[in-house]
Amino acid sequence: MASSIPQLPLRDELFLLGHDDDTGQPHIHRQALALGLAGAVLIDLFLAGRIALDTSGDTGPGEEQRLWLHLDRPVGDRIADTALASIRYAHPTPPLRGWLRGFADDLYDRTRAGLHAGGILRHDVRRRLGGLARTDRYLPADLKWPVVARARLHYLAAGRDQPDNHTAALGGLVATLGLTNHLYLADDIAALTVQLRTIAARHHRQVRDITAAVDAAVGDLATAAYR
């Protein structure tokens, strides 16, 4: 089933897995999810050979690493190409965690708009109290999209598929953002989370560094919320 459906960009699959299929409500705070989406954009750009990380800093992963362009060529995706432009015109080259925070600012809305324009999400309006209260929802136009994303992770965790870079990165982001309990793939959520993290850890170091920076940025967000 999964092989017959086009693979969406990593950020789009993460967006779908970050929401309830029936209500359209996000499973986690929108800002935390947006940071994950920003990380997904960077990972896709890295896997496409467009960006790399300068790991010459000595203060630890995610803190002093800076982004740089490896191949300054558009990929044909509006959000991804906007990310490339933001790196191209930044002086000095942006630190990883700072870039994630800045690019995530309106990324939730931009990702949702792109999915809606592409027919992946449909706009639904619920009215209550005799039409006085209105709730706008964005739901999957076809449940195949979130189902296929979950199926890829299921096959990966069950050892039925060889881990590809895209799905391994998706599993790492899902585990980092605390979305594993919303995959409906296993009763032992802790074990599934460890398994997805372990698979992701076997792949590109720079993908792991981006995922770690997402984790740190989400932690910063949580710390700020409790001050």
ChimeraX attribute file (.defattr): number of C-alpha atoms within 10 A of each C-alpha:
attribute: neighborCount
match mode: 1-to-1
recipient: residues
	/A:1	9
	/A:2	15
	/A:3	8
	/A:4	7
	/A:5	11
	/A:6	9
	/A:7	15
	/A:8	13
	/A:9	14
	/A:10	21
	/A:11	27
	/A:12	22
	/A:13	20
	/A:14	24
	/A:15	20
	/A:16	24
	/A:17	23
	/A:18	27
	/A:19	22
	/A:20	15
	/A:21	18
	/A:22	11
	/A:23	12
	/A:24	18
	/A:25	14
	/A:26	15
	/A:27	16
	/A:28	13
	/A:29	13
	/A:30	16
	/A:31	17
	/A:32	21
	/A:33	27
	/A:34	27
	/A:35	29
	/A:36	32
	/A:37	27
	/A:38	25
	/A:39	31
	/A:40	28
	/A:41	24
	/A:42	28
	/A:43	28
	/A:44	21
	/A:45	22
	/A:46	20
	/A:47	15
	/A:48	12
	/A:49	14
	/A:50	20
	/A:51	19
	/A:52	20
	/A:53	20
	/A:54	14
	/A:55	16
	/A:56	10
	/A:57	12
	/A:58	9
	/A:59	9
	/A:60	10
	/A:61	18
	/A:62	24
	/A:63	16
	/A:64	18
	/A:65	24
	/A:66	21
	/A:67	22
	/A:68	21
	/A:69	18
	/A:70	14
	/A:71	14
	/A:72	15
	/A:73	12
	/A:74	14
	/A:75	14
	/A:76	8
	/A:77	10
	/A:78	12
	/A:79	17
	/A:80	21
	/A:81	17
	/A:82	13
	/A:83	17
	/A:84	23
	/A:85	15
	/A:86	16
	/A:87	20
	/A:88	16
	/A:89	10
	/A:90	12
	/A:91	8
	/A:92	11
	/A:93	17
	/A:94	20
	/A:95	17
	/A:96	25
	/A:97	24
	/A:98	16
	/A:99	21
	/A:100	23
	/A:101	19
	/A:102	14
	/A:103	18
	/A:104	22
	/A:105	14
	/A:106	11
	/A:107	22
	/A:108	20
	/A:109	13
	/A:110	15
	/A:111	17
	/A:112	18
	/A:113	15
	/A:114	15
	/A:115	20
	/A:116	17
	/A:117	11
	/A:118	10
	/A:119	13
	/A:120	22
	/A:121	22
	/A:122	16
	/A:123	13
	/A:124	12
	/A:125	9
	/A:126	10
	/A:127	11
	/A:128	9
	/A:129	7
	/A:130	7
	/A:131	8
	/A:132	7
	/A:133	9
	/A:134	12
	/A:135	9
	/A:136	11
	/A:137	15
	/A:138	21
	/A:139	21
	/A:140	22
	/A:141	15
	/A:142	13
	/A:143	14
	/A:144	15
	/A:145	22
	/A:146	22
	/A:147	16
	/A:148	19
	/A:149	24
	/A:150	23
	/A:151	17
	/A:152	23
	/A:153	22
	/A:154	20
	/A:155	16
	/A:156	20
	/A:157	22
	/A:158	12
	/A:159	10
	/A:160	10
	/A:161	12
	/A:162	11
	/A:163	19
	/A:164	13
	/A:165	18
	/A:166	19
	/A:167	23
	/A:168	26
	/A:169	28
	/A:170	27
	/A:171	30
	/A:172	23
	/A:173	31
	/A:174	25
	/A:175	23
	/A:176	20
	/A:177	22
	/A:178	14
	/A:179	20
	/A:180	25
	/A:181	17
	/A:182	16
	/A:183	19
	/A:184	10
	/A:185	17
	/A:186	14
	/A:187	9
	/A:188	10
	/A:189	18
	/A:190	12
	/A:191	12
	/A:192	21
	/A:193	20
	/A:194	14
	/A:195	18
	/A:196	25
	/A:197	21
	/A:198	15
	/A:199	19
	/A:200	26
	/A:201	17
	/A:202	12
	/A:203	16
	/A:204	15
	/A:205	12
	/A:206	18
	/A:207	27
	/A:208	21
	/A:209	20
	/A:210	27
	/A:211	29
	/A:212	19
	/A:213	23
	/A:214	29
	/A:215	22
	/A:216	17
	/A:217	21
	/A:218	22
	/A:219	13
	/A:220	12
	/A:221	16
	/A:222	13
	/A:223	10
	/A:224	9
	/A:225	8
	/A:226	6
	/A:227	5
